[in-house]
Amino acid sequence: MSFLNPEALYYLLPPLLILFGFLLTQKEAQGHFFSDEVMQKLRVSTNTLTIKARNALFLVIGILLVIALAGPVINDGTIVVQAKSADIMIALDISDSMLAEDVYPNRLKLAKEKAMEFLKLAPDERIGVIAFAKNSYLVSPMSFDHSAVGFLLRQLNTDSITEKGTSFLSLLEVVERSIKKESKKYLLILSDGGDKSDFSKEIS
């Protein structure tokens, strides 16, 4: 064990011991005028502490207060904290084809609604957002602030990226740069498909 403020022990403890040592050796005020036999007869028998006992109790309290002010700490202590957390990246397709109204109200709005529902289902996870079409860009880095992530997610539209098409490879490259390698990585893709039928390169 060590102390964060050891000077408290040096400067406060000796005066405290001297003061209480002096108090403990003093007689009660009445003891200067009456003998011990007379004092015993004058006292009313109660369960209260004597002055010396009270002073001894105050001494113990004073020592504990000084030790607390000194800030005792345990060296090399280990605290195990179990925390559930994973890095989840939401990738939202904002290509023009997402404006199709074959689902209500359209593909893009439905995808955003699903993403907002997911934020509520994962309150303890770090979540980020990537927008992608032909190119991809990071909208929100990994964050526990789901309110901010949700706000940025709602602002996305097809005007955010001007190049036509959908590339999953550019999306994966952004994901690789945005999530730490040692963390548990998850990618949720909300899209209506890419520009090609062979995705072996993206899968690898």
C-alpha positions in Angstrom: 0.0 0.0 0.0 1.2 3.5 -0.7 -0.2 7.1 -0.2 -1.1 9.7 -2.8 -0.5 12.5 -0.2 2.0 11.2 2.3 2.7 14.7 3.5 -0.6 14.6 5.4 0.8 11.8 7.6 4.0 13.8 8.3 2.3 17.2 9.1 -1.0 16.2 10.7 -0.4 12.9 12.5 2.3 14.0 15.0 0.4 17.2 16.2 -2.7 15.0 16.5 -1.0 12.5 18.7 0.5 15.1 20.9 -2.8 16.9 21.3 -4.7 13.8 22.2 -1.9 12.5 24.4 -2.1 15.7 26.4 -5.9 15.4 26.7 -5.8 11.8 27.8 -3.4 12.6 30.6 -5.5 15.4 32.0 -7.8 15.0 34.9 -11.4 16.1 34.7 -11.9 19.7 35.7 -13.6 18.7 39.0 -10.7 16.5 39.8 -8.6 19.5 40.7 -11.0 20.3 43.6 -12.3 17.0 44.8 -10.6 13.7 45.7 -11.3 10.5 43.7 -13.5 9.1 46.6 -15.7 12.2 46.6 -15.9 12.2 42.7 -17.1 8.6 42.8 -19.9 9.5 45.2 -20.9 12.6 43.2 -21.1 10.8 39.9 -24.4 9.5 38.6 -24.1 6.0 37.3 -24.9 6.1 33.5 -24.0 4.2 30.4 -22.2 7.2 28.9 -18.5 7.1 28.2 -16.0 8.8 30.5 -14.1 11.8 29.2 -11.0 9.7 28.7 -12.9 7.1 26.7 -14.5 9.7 24.5 -11.1 11.3 23.9 -9.7 7.9 23.0 -12.6 7.4 20.5 -11.9 10.9 19.0 -8.2 10.0 18.7 -9.1 6.9 16.6 -11.4 8.9 14.5 -8.8 11.6 14.0 -6.2 9.1 12.9 -8.5 7.5 10.4 -9.3 11.0 9.0 -5.6 11.7 8.6 -5.1 8.4 6.8 -8.0 9.1 4.5 -6.5 12.6 3.7 -3.2 10.8 2.8 -5.0 8.9 0.1 -4.1 5.2 0.6 -3.9 3.2 -2.6 -3.2 -0.5 -3.3 -0.3 -1.0 -5.7 -0.6 -3.4 -8.6 -4.2 -3.9 -7.9 -6.2 -5.6 -10.7 -9.8 -4.8 -11.4 -11.6 -7.0 -13.9 -14.4 -5.2 -15.7 -16.6 -7.1 -18.0 -18.0 -4.9 -20.8 -20.0 -5.9 -23.8 -18.9 -3.9 -26.8 -18.2 -4.4 -30.5 -17.5 -2.2 -33.4 -20.4 -2.2 -35.9 -20.3 -0.2 -39.1 -23.5 0.5 -40.9 -23.0 1.0 -44.7 -25.8 2.7 -46.5 -26.2 2.6 -50.2 -27.1 6.1 -51.5 -27.0 5.4 -55.2 -29.9 6.6 -57.4 -31.4 3.1 -57.6 -32.2 3.4 -53.9 -34.9 5.9 -54.8 -37.0 3.2 -56.4 -40.5 3.0 -54.8 -41.0 -0.7 -55.1 -41.0 -0.6 -51.2 -42.7 2.0 -49.1 -41.9 4.9 -49.1 -38.7 4.1 -51.2 -35.7 1.9 -50.8 -33.5 4.6 -49.2 -36.0 5.8 -46.6 -36.8 2.2 -45.7 -33.1 1.4 -45.3 -32.7 4.4 -43.0 -35.6 3.4 -40.9 -34.1 -0.1 -40.5 -30.8 1.5 -39.5 -32.4 3.7 -36.9 -34.2 0.6 -35.5 -30.8 -1.1 -35.3 -29.4 1.8 -33.2 -32.0 1.1 -30.6 -31.3 -2.6 -30.5 -27.5 -2.1 -29.9 -27.3 0.5 -27.1 -24.0 -0.7 -25.7 -22.1 -1.0 -29.0 -19.9 1.5 -30.9 -21.5 2.2 -34.2 -20.3 4.1 -37.2 -21.8 5.0 -40.6 -20.4 4.8 -44.1 -22.3 6.1 -47.2 -21.4 4.5 -50.5 -22.3 4.4 -54.2 -19.5 4.4 -56.8 -17.2 5.8 -54.1 -17.5 5.6 -50.3 -16.9 8.0 -47.5 -17.0 7.8 -43.7 -20.1 9.7 -42.4 -19.6 9.0 -38.7 -16.6 7.3 -37.0 -17.2 4.7 -34.3 -19.1 6.2 -31.4 -21.3 5.4 -28.4 -23.2 8.6 -29.1 -26.1 7.0 -31.0 -28.0 10.3 -31.1 -25.2 11.9 -33.2 -24.9 8.8 -35.3 -28.7 8.8 -36.0 -28.7 12.5 -36.8 -26.0 12.1 -39.5 -27.7 9.0 -40.8 -31.0 10.8 -41.3 -29.2 13.5 -43.4 -27.9 11.2 -46.1 -29.5 11.3 -49.5 -28.6 10.4 -53.1 -27.1 13.9 -53.7 -24.3 13.2 -51.2 -22.4 11.3 -53.9 -22.5 12.4 -57.5 -20.8 9.5 -59.3 -23.3 6.9 -60.6 -23.0 3.2 -59.7 -22.4 1.0 -56.7 -19.0 -0.3 -55.6 -18.8 -2.7 -52.6 -15.0 -2.8 -53.0 -14.6 0.9 -52.2 -16.9 0.4 -49.2 -14.7 -2.4 -47.8 -11.6 -0.3 -48.2 -13.1 2.4 -46.1 -14.3 -0.1 -43.5 -10.7 -1.5 -43.3 -9.3 1.9 -42.5 -12.0 2.9 -40.0 -12.2 -0.1 -37.7 -9.3 -1.2 -35.5 -7.9 -4.6 -36.4 -7.9 -6.0 -32.9 -11.6 -5.2 -32.2 -14.6 -7.4 -33.0 -15.7 -6.1 -36.4 -19.2 -6.3 -37.9 -20.5 -4.7 -41.1 -24.2 -4.2 -41.8 -24.8 -3.4 -45.5 -28.1 -1.8 -46.5 -28.2 -1.9 -50.3 -30.2 -3.0 -53.3 -27.2 -4.6 -55.0 -24.0 -3.7 -56.9 -23.0 -3.2 -60.5 -21.7 -6.7 -61.1 -22.7 -10.3 -60.4 -19.3 -11.6 -59.3 -18.2 -10.5 -55.8 -15.4 -13.0 -55.2 -12.9 -10.2 -54.8 -15.0 -8.4 -52.2 -15.6 -11.6 -50.3 -11.9 -12.5 -50.1 
